[in-house]
Amino acid sequence: MVVSGFFVVFLLVAIGAPVLLWLLIESETDDPDVMDRRSAEASARADSRTAADRRVDDRRESIGRANGDRSEP
């Protein structure tokens, strides 16, 4: 009895998890942004600039911590 119950739960999880993941991925790709080439290039440049700024800020913060700067509470 316990073995059959375990098998049913296992079967539900084995089928349910991939279906749930598929639904989550499907909902992410339902309405993609459509833009022309010029807008896409500008957006990509802005994203890479933002990422580069974050890396610089992270480096400054880690250097400050290494030097004993405790500006954070």
C-alpha positions as CSV (number, residue, x, y, z in Angstrom):
1,M,0.0,0.0,0.0
2,V,2.8,2.5,1.0
3,V,4.8,1.5,-2.1
4,S,1.9,2.2,-4.5
5,G,1.2,5.5,-2.8
6,F,4.9,6.5,-3.2
7,F,4.8,5.4,-6.8
8,V,1.7,7.6,-7.5
9,V,3.3,10.6,-5.8
10,F,6.6,10.0,-7.7
11,L,4.7,9.7,-11.0
12,L,2.8,13.0,-10.4
13,V,6.0,14.8,-9.6
14,A,7.8,13.2,-12.6
15,I,5.1,14.4,-14.9
16,G,4.1,17.6,-13.2
17,A,7.6,19.2,-12.9
18,P,8.3,19.2,-16.6
19,V,4.8,20.5,-17.4
20,L,5.2,23.3,-14.9
21,L,8.6,24.3,-16.3
22,W,7.2,24.2,-19.8
23,L,4.3,26.5,-18.8
24,L,6.6,28.9,-17.0
25,I,8.9,29.1,-20.1
26,E,5.9,29.5,-22.4
27,S,4.5,32.4,-20.4
28,E,7.9,34.2,-20.6
29,T,7.9,33.9,-24.4
30,D,4.3,34.8,-25.0
31,D,4.7,38.4,-25.9
32,P,8.3,39.2,-27.0
33,D,9.3,42.8,-27.7
34,V,9.5,43.6,-31.4
35,M,11.7,46.5,-32.4
36,D,13.6,47.6,-35.4
37,R,17.3,47.2,-35.8
38,R,18.3,50.7,-34.7
39,S,16.3,50.4,-31.5
40,A,17.7,46.9,-30.8
41,E,21.2,48.1,-31.2
42,A,20.6,51.1,-28.9
43,S,19.1,48.8,-26.3
44,A,22.0,46.4,-26.5
45,R,24.5,49.3,-26.1
46,A,22.6,50.6,-23.1
47,D,22.5,47.1,-21.5
48,S,26.2,46.6,-22.0
49,R,27.0,50.1,-20.7
50,T,24.9,49.4,-17.6
51,A,26.6,46.0,-17.0
52,A,30.1,47.7,-17.4
53,D,29.1,50.3,-14.8
54,R,28.0,47.6,-12.4
55,R,31.3,45.8,-12.8
56,V,33.2,49.0,-12.0
57,D,31.1,49.7,-9.0
58,D,31.5,46.2,-7.7
59,R,35.3,46.5,-8.1
60,R,35.4,49.8,-6.2
61,E,33.3,48.3,-3.5
62,S,35.4,45.2,-3.1
63,I,38.6,47.3,-3.1
64,G,37.1,49.6,-0.4
65,R,36.3,46.5,1.7
66,A,39.8,45.2,1.2
67,N,41.3,48.5,2.4
68,G,39.1,48.5,5.5
69,D,36.5,51.0,4.3
70,R,33.3,50.3,6.3
71,S,30.9,52.8,4.8
72,E,28.1,50.4,5.0
73,P,26.2,50.0,8.3
